[in-house]
């Protein structure tokens, strides 16, 4: 079941590996990248800037929509209050 944190097929979530029982477990290398994205967002950087920065530093393509989805999924998005 998805609610139990199990892998149900398709692409795995970025930041996680799958154990022998089919459960997601954190991948430390990818979790470090996620924490970096969260830090950049908390500093007020745009998703576009974060995507470009991560693509440059990791040599892996990070589309803007993917960065947005990861940050939203990890639940640390800060809303700007004007």
Secondary structure, DSSP 8 states (H G I E B T S, - for coil): -GGGTB--SSS--TTEEE-TTSBEEE-HHHHHHHHHHHHHHHTT--HHHHHHHHHHHHSS---HHHHHHHHHHTT-------
